Amino acid sequence: MISQRLAVALGLGMLLAIGAASTALDVKSRHDTDRVNHTLKVLQQASELRLLLREAESAARGFVLTDAASLHVEFEQASAKIPPALAELMQGVSENPEQWALLKTTEPLIKRRLEIAAQAMALHTAGDTEGMLDFTKRAEARAMMARVSEHIDRFTTEERRLLALRSATSRSTGSLLLGIDLAGVAFVLLVAALLLRRAYIADRTLRASLTRSEAEASSLAEKSEKQHADLIAAHDKLQHSAEVLANTFNTMAEGVLVIDASDKVIFSNPAVERLLGYRENKSLTEVRSRIRVFEGDGVTPVPDAALPTPRVLRGESFDRSEVVVHRLDSDDVVRLMISGRPLRNAEGQITGAAMVYHDITAVHETERLLHQAQKLDAIGKLTGGVAHDFNNMLTIITGTIESLIEDTKDRPAAAATATLISEAADRCTELVRHLLAFARKQPLHPRDSDVNSTVLDIAKLLRPTLGEQIEINSILEEDEPLAHIDSAQLANSLVNLAINARDAMPDGGKLLLETQRVVLDEAYAAANVGVAPGPYIMVAVSDTGTGMSAEVRDRAFEPFFTTKEAGKGSGLGLSMVYGFVKQSGGHIKIYSEEGRGTTIRMYLPPAKGGAEIKETLEAPIPGGSETILVVEDDRLVQDFVVTQLKMLGYKTLTASTGAEALAQVDDGARFDLLFTDVIMPGGINGKELAEEISRRRPEIKVLYTSGYTDNAMVEHGRLDQGALLLTKPYRRSDLAQMVRLALKGAEHETAESSPSALA
């Protein structure tokens, strides 16, 4: 009985022990299962955080590429979900210090990545192409996302390790509980079965979660790879577009300027920098201090409030507004046609201005020359008609005055009056002859004439006429230059020019007569209205007199225009010369500066045989790759020379005055040849500039150019013997040959109105 009771007691005790153990194991199993489920939840939260980050990054990149507003909204929504998701994840691992610390270091990285994405979207919205390019070059976004992904991968790896460990512990507890149940009572077996089922469910949930996580990771990787490829393609396309746009703006002849509302330059191309000195990050106030702006008349100053940029910033839009700009730092004067438009933001507020500047200096100069030629032509037609009518009336007067003189021989007073009328009629006849010469309606008898003979004959006549205070020299073409002209009218023209030269040298001076074969090319013809390209016989008259101002030079050929005192000139001398040259089919050009003398060139048609001027236009034109400093105060001539030199392969630097050229030398500008005009404003002439540069850099070669003839430059003492001078006008072949000659250091070469050495 006692044994049974003991057995029962032992059985009960065993059952109680088994029950207690089963209960304890059940509690532990539940705890292990909760930890497994918690780990699965943490993994799920980490996966969701990673997905949110990917969604935000994809939306930001897509917005930059497509400008879709929906992607901007998607980015904002994803960005808003990330902080609470991260906080929840950190709360879930608060009992794991290492995992919590890892998430804590990841938090600022995620915040910075979102800021970078927002910054990229803001730059794109503002249209800041340069900012986007700079942003892309830094690659901060990619590096930041890589660090975030690394931290999340480390976090996930650790959680999966814990999951595996906790799952193994859970399965071990379940197996032990099953063994106890097999040795114990039915309810323990039932509990064990329940625990096993729970363990199985937990394991299946774990496997499903792992499979889903792997699928999501694979999908995210594929999506990320595709987005990466799309971003690279978009970046390449954006970079190509930016290069095309930059090249387009940099090669435009028109100046392009973009400013913000505070007058700061945010974009400028080389053309506007060359025209006005505008450069990026400069204030227009600073630039305006170095220029003066005038109305189209070139005289009336433009008030600050009426300048183009302030007008646009006030909301005005305009096209083809003409102004004249004088740059104080270089004395350059340019005529500009300006168009402007205000820039506005999405709210319609003015945020800046876009300006386009078109240089019409050359066009305006061509129009001025054309207007002058048309004016002279109109005056000529009017003068010719009036002179013709006067001739008709003078024919009657001169025809009857002789009879009147004959009839009044016995009446001295009447005879004297008749003689006075006859002398007045003769003066009127001479005046009409001059008018007809200007109008190109005088009777000419052109034939092939030796120009040298005419010049020599006139030189002999002029020596006693001009007086001993005028030194007369002549430098003639070696071969007999034949021109198809009326030699008598040429002689008359030379006399008129010599008399004008004498009057310009009241204290004496030098008069130089020259003849030369020349060729005027198409470039010269295009720049001078009414000139036909081809060969000519050039006859030049140069003096060392007072010279002419630009205003006088422009009106010099007008009939009755004179700067002499009343009674000392009719104002028809140069008009008659002009009419003779034009009627003969030639061209006449004045080169003159106040205080420096005058050269007048007559370009006369060659003899009809025309065989005496042979030009090898088809001969190869030499070029090079050296750098040439071009110093020329005339903007049009400077642009022409630079264009021709670049076509020949040379690199160029430019300056408008001697002082500007010396400043470039002091700044270390490197060049091989100085190509300078002889006569320049600013206090430093070409010879003085060359001497100063040669003192600083003895290896620099020098080539001069001038509108005066080379012989005139030596005669007037402006250049030394042996100096290389290219006289204006010249052809590209002349320029090419003379530049090569100067660069090779040649000592002497003689050519006709082309490469020449003053020897």
C-alpha positions in Angstrom: 0.0 0.0 0.0 2.8 2.2 1.0 4.6 1.2 -2.2 1.7 2.0 -4.3 1.2 5.2 -2.6 4.9 5.9 -3.0 4.6 4.9 -6.6 1.6 7.1 -7.0 3.4 9.8 -5.2 6.5 9.3 -7.3 4.3 9.2 -10.4 2.5 12.3 -9.3 5.8 13.9 -8.4 7.2 12.9 -11.7 4.2 14.2 -13.5 4.4 17.3 -11.4 8.1 17.6 -12.2 7.4 16.9 -15.8 4.6 19.4 -15.7 6.8 21.9 -14.1 9.6 21.3 -16.5 7.2 21.4 -19.4 5.8 24.6 -18.1 9.3 26.1 -17.8 10.2 24.9 -21.2 7.0 26.2 -22.6 7.7 29.6 -21.2 11.2 29.5 -22.6 9.9 28.3 -26.0 7.4 31.2 -26.1 10.2 33.6 -25.2 12.4 32.2 -28.0 9.6 32.4 -30.4 8.9 36.0 -29.5 12.5 36.8 -30.0 12.5 35.1 -33.4 9.3 37.0 -34.4 10.9 40.3 -33.1 13.9 39.7 -35.2 11.8 39.0 -38.3 9.9 42.2 -37.6 13.2 44.2 -37.4 14.3 42.6 -40.7 11.0 43.6 -42.2 11.4 47.2 -40.9 15.0 47.4 -42.3 13.7 46.2 -45.7 11.0 48.8 -45.7 13.5 51.5 -44.7 15.8 50.5 -47.6 12.8 50.5 -50.0 11.8 54.0 -48.9 15.4 55.2 -49.5 15.4 53.7 -52.9 12.0 55.2 -53.7 13.2 58.7 -52.7 16.4 58.4 -54.6 14.6 57.1 -57.8 12.0 59.9 -57.6 14.8 62.5 -57.2 16.8 61.2 -60.2 13.6 60.8 -62.3 12.6 64.4 -61.6 16.0 65.7 -62.7 15.8 63.6 -65.9 12.1 64.2 -66.8 11.0 67.3 -64.8 7.8 65.4 -63.9 5.9 67.0 -61.0 4.5 63.7 -59.8 8.1 62.4 -59.1 8.7 65.5 -57.0 5.6 64.7 -55.0 6.7 61.0 -54.7 10.1 62.2 -53.4 8.4 64.4 -50.7 6.2 61.5 -49.6 9.0 59.0 -49.4 11.2 61.5 -47.6 8.5 62.2 -45.0 8.2 58.4 -44.2 11.9 57.8 -43.7 12.5 59.5 -40.3 9.6 57.7 -38.5 10.6 54.4 -40.1 14.1 54.8 -38.9 12.9 55.8 -35.4 10.7 52.7 -35.2 13.6 50.5 -36.3 15.9 52.1 -33.7 13.2 51.5 -31.1 13.1 47.8 -32.1 16.8 47.3 -31.4 17.0 49.5 -28.4 18.0 46.4 -26.3 20.9 45.8 -28.7 23.5 48.6 -28.1 25.7 47.7 -31.1 22.8 47.6 -33.6 21.3 50.8 -32.1 24.7 52.6 -32.4 25.0 51.5 -36.0 21.6 53.0 -36.8 22.5 56.1 -34.9 25.5 56.7 -37.1 23.4 55.9 -40.2 20.8 58.5 -39.3 22.9 61.7 -40.3 24.0 59.9 -43.5 20.4 59.3 -44.5 19.5 62.9 -43.7 22.5 64.2 -45.8 21.5 61.9 -48.7 18.0 63.4 -48.7 19.4 66.9 -48.5 21.7 66.2 -51.5 18.7 64.9 -53.5 16.6 67.9 -52.6 19.5 70.2 -53.6 19.9 68.5 -57.0 16.1 68.9 -57.6 16.4 72.6 -56.6 19.3 73.2 -59.0 17.4 71.6 -61.8 14.3 73.6 -61.0 16.4 76.8 -61.1 17.9 75.8 -64.5 21.4 76.1 -63.1 23.2 73.9 -65.7 26.7 74.8 -64.4 25.7 74.0 -60.8 24.3 70.6 -62.0 27.5 69.8 -63.8 29.6 70.7 -60.8 27.2 68.8 -58.5 27.5 65.7 -60.8 31.3 65.9 -60.9 31.5 65.8 -57.1 29.6 62.5 -57.0 28.7 63.1 -53.4 25.2 61.6 -53.8 26.6 58.2 -55.0 29.2 58.1 -52.2 26.6 59.0 -49.5 24.1 56.3 -50.8 26.9 53.7 -50.8 27.7 54.4 -47.2 24.0 54.2 -46.2 23.6 50.9 -48.1 26.7 49.6 -46.4 25.4 50.4 -42.9 22.0 48.8 -43.7 23.7 45.7 -45.1 25.7 45.4 -41.9 22.6 45.9 -39.8 20.6 43.3 -41.8 23.5 40.8 -41.7 23.7 41.0 -37.9 20.0 40.6 -37.6 20.0 37.6 -39.8 22.8 36.1 -37.7 20.7 36.7 -34.5 17.7 35.2 -36.3 19.6 32.0 -37.1 20.9 31.8 -33.6 17.5 32.4 -32.0 15.8 30.0 -34.5 18.3 27.2 -33.5 17.7 27.9 -29.8 13.9 27.8 -30.4 14.2 24.5 -32.3 16.4 23.0 -29.5 13.9 23.9 -26.8 11.1 22.4 -28.9 13.0 19.1 -29.3 13.7 18.9 -25.5 10.1 19.6 -24.7 9.0 16.9 -27.2 11.3 14.4 -25.4 9.7 15.3 -22.0 6.3 14.9 -23.5 7.1 11.5 -24.9 8.2 10.4 -21.4 5.4 12.2 -19.6 1.7 12.6 -19.8 -0.6 13.2 -22.7 -1.1 16.9 -21.9 2.7 17.4 -22.0 2.7 15.6 -25.4 -0.1 17.9 -26.5 1.8 21.0 -25.3 4.9 19.7 -27.1 2.9 19.1 -30.3 1.6 22.7 -29.9 5.1 24.0 -29.4 6.4 22.1 -32.4 3.5 23.4 -34.5 4.3 26.9 -33.3 8.0 26.3 -34.1 7.1 25.0 -37.5 4.9 28.0 -38.2 7.6 30.3 -36.9 10.2 28.6 -39.1 7.9 28.7 -42.2 7.2 32.4 -41.5 11.0 32.9 -41.2 11.7 31.1 -44.5 8.9 33.1 -46.2 10.2 36.3 -44.8 13.7 35.4 -45.9 12.5 34.5 -49.4 10.6 37.7 -49.6 13.5 39.7 -48.4 15.8 38.1 -51.0 13.3 38.7 -53.8 12.9 42.4 -52.7 16.7 42.7 -52.5 17.1 41.2 -56.0 14.3 43.5 -57.4 15.9 46.5 -55.8 19.3 45.6 -57.1 17.9 45.2 -60.7 16.0 48.5 -60.4 19.1 50.3 -59.0 21.2 48.9 -61.8 18.8 50.1 -64.4 18.5 53.5 -62.8 22.3 53.7 -62.6 22.5 53.0 -66.4 19.8 55.5 -67.1 21.5 58.1 -65.0 24.8 57.6 -66.8 23.1 57.9 -70.2 21.2 61.0 -69.1 24.4 62.5 -67.7 26.3 61.9 -71.0 23.4 63.4 -72.9 23.3 66.4 -70.6 27.0 66.9 -70.8 26.9 66.7 -74.6 24.1 69.2 -74.7 26.0 71.5 -72.4 29.1 71.3 -74.6 27.1 72.0 -77.7 25.4 75.0 -76.0 28.7 76.3 -74.7 30.4 76.0 -78.1 27.5 77.7 -79.7 27.6 80.7 -77.4 31.4 80.9 -77.4 31.6 81.0 -81.3 28.7 83.5 -81.8 29.6 86.8 -83.3 26.8 88.4 -81.2 27.5 89.2 -77.6 25.2 87.4 -75.1 24.8 88.6 -71.6 22.7 87.3 -68.7 22.4 89.2 -65.4 20.5 88.8 -62.2 18.2 91.3 -60.6 21.2 92.8 -58.6 23.1 93.7 -61.9 25.6 90.8 -61.4 26.8 89.0 -64.5 25.9 85.3 -64.3 26.7 84.5 -68.0 28.7 86.1 -70.8 30.2 84.8 -74.0 33.6 85.9 -75.4 32.0 88.2 -77.9 30.4 90.5 -75.2 33.6 90.3 -73.2 35.5 91.6 -76.2 33.0 94.3 -77.0 32.2 95.7 -73.5 34.4 93.9 -71.0 31.6 92.1 -69.3 32.6 88.9 -67.5 31.0 86.4 -65.1 30.6 87.5 -61.5 31.3 91.1 -62.4 29.0 93.9 -61.4 27.6 96.0 -64.2 28.3 99.1 -62.1 32.0 98.2 -62.2 31.9 97.7 -66.0 29.8 100.9 -66.6 32.5 103.0 -64.9 34.9 102.2 -67.8 32.5 103.0 -70.7 30.5 105.9 -72.0 27.2 105.2 -73.8 25.7 107.6 -76.4 22.6 107.7 -78.6 22.9 106.6 -82.2 24.1 110.1 -83.2 27.3 109.3 -81.2 27.0 112.7 -79.3 24.0 112.6 -76.9 24.9 110.7 -73.7 22.4 108.1 -72.6 21.2 108.6 -68.9 21.9 105.8 -66.5 18.2 105.1 -66.1 17.8 104.8 -70.0 20.7 102.3 -70.4 19.6 99.0 -71.9 20.0 96.7 -68.8 18.1 99.0 -66.3 15.3 99.2 -68.9 15.0 95.4 -69.1 15.2 95.0 -65.3 12.2 97.4 -65.2 10.2 94.9 -67.4 10.8 96.5 -70.8 11.4 94.3 -73.9 13.0 95.8 -77.0 14.7 94.9 -80.2 17.4 96.6 -82.3 18.1 99.6 -80.0 21.1 101.4 -81.4 23.8 102.9 -79.1 27.5 104.0 -79.5 29.8 102.8 -76.7 33.2 104.4 -76.0 35.5 102.2 -73.9 37.7 104.4 -71.8 40.4 101.8 -71.2 41.2 101.3 -74.9 39.7 104.3 -76.6 37.7 101.9 -78.8 34.3 103.1 -80.1 31.8 100.5 -81.2 28.3 100.9 -82.5 25.9 98.3 -81.2 22.4 97.1 -81.9 20.9 95.7 -78.7 17.9 93.5 -77.9 16.8 92.7 -74.4 14.2 90.6 -72.6 13.4 90.3 -68.8 13.7 86.9 -67.1 10.8 85.9 -64.8 10.2 83.2 -62.2 7.1 81.0 -61.9 5.4 83.8 -60.0 6.1 86.3 -62.7 8.7 88.3 -60.8 11.7 89.7 -62.7 14.8 87.7 -61.7 17.2 89.0 -64.3 17.7 90.0 -67.9 19.0 88.5 -71.1 20.8 90.8 -73.6 22.1 90.3 -77.1 24.6 92.7 -78.6 25.3 92.9 -82.3 28.3 94.9 -83.5 27.3 97.0 -86.5 30.4 99.3 -86.5 31.6 97.9 -89.8 28.1 98.1 -91.3 27.6 101.6 -90.2 31.0 102.6 -91.6 30.1 101.0 -95.0 26.8 102.8 -95.0 28.6 106.1 -94.2 31.0 105.6 -97.1 28.1 104.6 -99.4 26.2 107.7 -98.3 29.2 109.9 -99.0 29.7 108.3 -102.4 26.0 108.8 -103.2 26.2 112.4 -102.0 29.2 113.1 -104.2 27.4 111.4 -107.1 24.2 113.4 -106.5 26.3 116.7 -106.2 28.1 115.7 -109.4 24.9 115.1 -111.3 23.5 118.5 -110.1 26.8 120.2 -110.8 27.0 118.7 -114.3 23.5 119.9 -115.2 24.1 123.4 -113.9 27.5 123.6 -115.6 26.0 122.5 -118.9 23.4 125.2 -118.8 26.1 127.8 -117.8 28.2 126.7 -120.7 25.3 127.3 -123.0 24.8 130.8 -121.6 28.6 131.5 -121.6 28.8 130.5 -125.2 26.4 133.3 -126.0 28.3 135.8 -123.7 31.8 134.9 -124.9 30.6 134.8 -128.5 29.1 138.4 -128.4 31.6 140.0 -126.1 34.3 140.1 -128.8 31.9 142.0 -131.1 31.1 144.4 -128.3 34.8 145.0 -127.7 35.3 145.7 -131.4 32.3 148.1 -131.5 33.5 150.1 -128.5 37.1 150.7 -129.6 36.4 154.4 -130.0 34.8 154.7 -126.6 37.5 153.9 -123.9 35.1 153.7 -121.0 32.7 151.3 -122.8 35.7 149.3 -124.1 37.1 148.9 -120.6 33.7 147.7 -119.4 33.5 145.2 -122.3 37.0 143.9 -121.5 36.0 143.4 -117.8 33.0 141.4 -118.9 35.2 139.3 -121.2 37.6 138.6 -118.3 34.7 137.6 -116.0 33.4 135.3 -118.7 36.8 133.6 -119.0 36.8 133.1 -115.2 33.3 131.6 -115.4 34.4 129.3 -118.2 37.3 128.1 -116.1 35.0 127.5 -113.2 32.5 125.6 -115.3 35.4 123.5 -116.6 36.3 122.5 -113.0 32.7 121.7 -112.3 32.5 119.5 -115.3 35.6 117.8 -114.2 34.1 117.0 -110.8 30.8 115.9 -112.5 32.9 113.5 -114.7 31.5 115.2 -117.8 34.6 117.0 -119.0 35.8 115.8 -122.5 38.7 113.4 -121.9 41.1 112.0 -124.5 42.4 108.8 -122.9 45.2 106.9 -124.3 48.0 104.6 -123.1 50.3 107.1 -121.3 53.6 106.8 -119.5 52.8 108.0 -116.0 56.5 108.4 -115.1 57.0 110.9 -117.9 54.0 113.0 -116.8 55.2 113.0 -113.2 58.8 114.0 -114.2 57.5 116.8 -116.4 55.3 118.1 -113.6 58.1 117.9 -111.1 60.3 120.1 -113.2 57.4 122.6 -113.5 56.7 122.6 -109.8 60.2 123.4 -108.6 60.0 127.1 -109.5 56.3 127.3 -108.8 56.3 125.9 -105.2 59.4 127.8 -104.1 62.7 126.8 -102.6 61.2 126.1 -99.1 59.4 123.0 -100.6 61.8 120.0 -101.2 60.4 117.9 -104.1 61.4 114.3 -104.5 60.1 111.6 -106.8 60.3 107.8 -106.5 59.0 106.1 -109.7 58.3 102.6 -110.8 61.3 101.1 -112.5 59.5 99.6 -115.5 57.5 102.0 -117.6 54.0 102.1 -116.0 51.4 102.7 -118.7 47.9 104.0 -117.7 44.9 104.5 -120.0 44.2 108.1 -119.1 44.2 111.7 -120.4 47.7 112.6 -119.5 46.9 116.4 -119.7 44.2 115.9 -117.0 46.7 113.8 -114.9 49.2 116.7 -115.1 46.5 119.2 -114.1 45.5 116.9 -111.2 49.1 116.7 -110.0 49.5 120.5 -110.1 46.3 120.9 -108.0 47.5 118.3 -105.5 50.9 120.0 -105.3 49.4 123.4 -104.7 47.2 122.0 -101.9 50.3 120.4 -100.4 52.2 123.7 -100.6 49.4 125.5 -98.9 49.5 122.9 -96.1 53.2 123.6 -95.6 53.4 127.4 -95.0 56.8 127.0 -93.3 58.2 124.7 -95.9 58.5 120.9 -96.0 58.8 117.9 -98.3 56.7 116.9 -101.3 57.0 113.3 -102.6 55.7 112.1 -105.9 55.4 108.3 -106.5 54.3 105.8 -109.1 53.8 102.1 -108.5 52.0 99.1 -109.9 49.5 97.7 -107.4 46.6 95.2 -107.2 43.5 96.0 -105.2 41.9 92.7 -104.0 38.3 91.8 -103.3 38.6 92.5 -99.6 39.7 96.1 -100.3 37.0 96.5 -102.9 34.4 95.3 -100.4 35.5 97.9 -97.9 35.5 100.8 -100.3 32.3 101.5 -102.2 32.6 101.7 -106.0 36.1 100.1 -106.3 36.5 97.2 -108.8 39.2 94.7 -107.8 42.2 94.3 -110.1 45.5 95.9 -111.2 46.0 99.7 -111.2 48.8 102.2 -111.7 49.1 104.1 -108.4 50.2 107.8 -108.4 50.7 109.2 -104.9 51.4 112.8 -103.7 52.6 113.0 -100.1 53.4 116.1 -98.0 54.7 116.8 -94.5 52.1 119.5 -93.9 49.4 120.2 -91.3 47.2 117.2 -92.3 43.4 117.0 -92.2 40.9 116.1 -89.4 38.5 113.3 -90.0 35.6 115.7 -90.7 37.7 117.6 -93.3 38.9 114.4 -94.9 35.3 113.2 -95.3 34.3 116.4 -97.2 37.5 117.1 -99.0 36.1 116.1 -102.5 32.9 118.2 -102.2 32.9 121.1 -104.7 33.4 124.6 -103.1 34.4 123.1 -99.8 37.7 124.7 -98.6 39.5 125.3 -95.3 41.5 128.2 -96.8 40.8 131.8 -96.2 38.4 133.7 -98.4 40.0 134.5 -101.7 42.7 131.9 -101.4 40.9 129.0 -102.9 37.8 128.0 -104.9 37.3 124.6 -103.2 37.3 122.9 -106.6 40.9 121.6 -106.8 40.3 118.2 -105.1 36.8 118.0 -106.7 38.3 118.2 -110.1 40.9 115.6 -109.3 38.2 113.3 -107.9 36.1 113.7 -111.0 39.1 113.0 -113.3 40.0 109.8 -111.5 36.4 108.5 -111.3 35.7 109.4 -115.0 38.9 107.6 -115.9 37.6 104.4 -114.2 39.9 104.7 -111.2 39.9 105.2 -107.4 41.2 107.9 -105.1 42.0 107.6 -101.4 43.2 110.2 -98.8 45.4 109.2 -95.9 45.9 112.1 -93.5 46.2 112.9 -89.8 46.4 116.3 -88.2 50.0 117.5 -87.7 51.4 114.5 -89.6 50.9 115.3 -93.2 48.8 113.9 -96.0 49.1 111.2 -98.8 46.6 111.2 -101.7 46.7 108.1 -103.9 45.2 108.0 -107.3 44.6 104.4 -108.6 44.4 104.7 -112.4 43.4 102.0 -114.9 46.3 100.3 -116.6 47.0 100.4 -120.3 44.5 98.6 -122.4 47.2 96.0 -123.3 47.3 95.4 -119.5 50.3 93.1 -119.9 52.6 95.1 -117.7 51.0 94.1 -114.4 51.2 90.4 -113.8 50.1 89.0 -110.5 50.4 85.4 -109.5 47.1 85.2 -107.6 47.2 81.5 -107.8 50.6 81.2 -106.2 50.6 79.5 -102.8 50.2 81.9 -99.9 52.6 81.2 -97.1 51.2 80.8 -93.6 52.5 79.9 -90.2 51.6 79.1 -86.6 53.4 81.8 -84.7 51.7 84.4 -82.4 51.5 88.0 -83.7 50.7 91.1 -81.6 48.5 93.4 -83.8 48.5 97.0 -82.8 46.0 99.1 -84.8 43.8 102.0 -83.6 41.2 101.6 -86.4 38.8 98.9 -85.2 37.7 97.9 -88.7 41.3 97.5 -89.9 42.2 95.6 -86.7 39.3 93.1 -87.2 40.3 92.7 -90.9 44.0 92.0 -90.1 43.1 89.5 -87.3 40.7 87.6 -89.6 43.3 87.4 -92.4 46.1 86.3 -90.0 43.9 83.5 -88.5 43.1 82.3 -92.0 46.8 82.0 -92.5 47.1 79.9 -89.4 48.6 82.4 -87.0 47.5 83.1 -83.4 46.9 86.8 -82.6 46.9 89.2 -79.7 45.4 92.7 -80.2 45.9 96.2 -78.9 44.5 99.6 -79.9 47.2 101.8 -78.5 50.9 101.6 -77.8 50.3 101.9 -74.1 47.9 98.9 -74.2 50.5 96.9 -76.1 53.2 97.6 -73.6 50.8 96.6 -70.8 50.4 93.2 -72.4 54.2 92.9 -72.7 54.5 93.7 -69.0 51.9 91.1 -68.2 54.0 88.4 -69.8 52.2 88.0 -73.1 54.2 85.8 -75.5 54.4 86.6 -79.2 56.9 86.3 -82.1 56.1 89.4 -84.2 54.9 92.9 -83.5 52.7 94.1 -86.4 52.0 97.8 -85.7 50.6 100.9 -87.4 53.1 103.7 -87.6 50.7 106.6 -86.8 48.6 106.0 -83.7 46.9 108.1 -81.0 47.8 107.9 -77.3 51.2 109.5 -77.2 53.2 106.4 -78.5 53.6 105.9 -82.2 54.6 102.7 -83.9 58.3 103.4 -84.1 58.5 104.3 -80.4 56.5 101.2 -79.5 58.8 99.0 -81.5 61.9 100.5 -79.9 60.5 100.0 -76.4 59.5 96.4 -77.0 62.8 95.7 -78.7 64.6 97.1 -75.6 62.6 94.7 -73.4 62.6 91.7 -75.8 65.4 92.0 -78.4 64.3 88.8 -80.1 60.9 90.2 -81.2 60.6 90.9 -84.9 58.8 94.1 -86.1 56.6 94.8 -89.1 55.1 98.2 -89.7 52.0 99.2 -91.6 50.7 102.6 -92.7 48.3 104.3 -95.1 51.3 106.5 -96.1 53.6 105.1 -98.8 56.8 103.5 -97.6 58.9 106.1 -99.3 56.9 108.9 -97.7 57.6 107.4 -94.3 61.4 107.5 -94.9 61.3 111.0 -96.5 59.3 112.3 -93.5 61.7 110.7 -91.1 59.1 108.5 -89.4 60.9 105.2 -90.0 64.5 104.2 -90.3 66.1 102.8 -93.5 65.7 99.0 -93.6 62.5 98.9 -91.6 59.9 96.6 -93.0 56.7 98.4 -93.9 53.5 97.0 -95.4 51.5 99.9 -97.0 47.8 100.1 -97.0 45.8 98.9 -98.8 47.3 95.4 -99.2 46.0 92.0 -100.2 46.1 88.8 -98.1 49.0 87.5 -100.2 50.9 90.7 -99.5 50.3 90.3 -95.8 51.3 86.6 -95.8 54.6 87.3 -97.7 55.6 90.2 -95.5 54.8 88.4 -92.2 56.9 85.5 -93.3 59.7 87.9 -94.4 59.6 89.6 -91.0 59.5 86.4 -89.0 62.5 85.0 -91.0 64.5 88.1 -90.2 65.1 89.0 -93.9 67.0 92.2 -94.4 65.6 93.5 -97.7 62.8 92.8 -100.1 61.1 95.2 -102.5 57.6 94.7 -103.9 54.9 96.9 -105.4 52.3 98.1 -102.9 52.9 94.9 -101.0 55.9 93.5 -99.1 58.5 96.3 -99.0 61.5 97.2 -97.1 62.5 100.8 -96.5 66.0 100.6 -98.0 
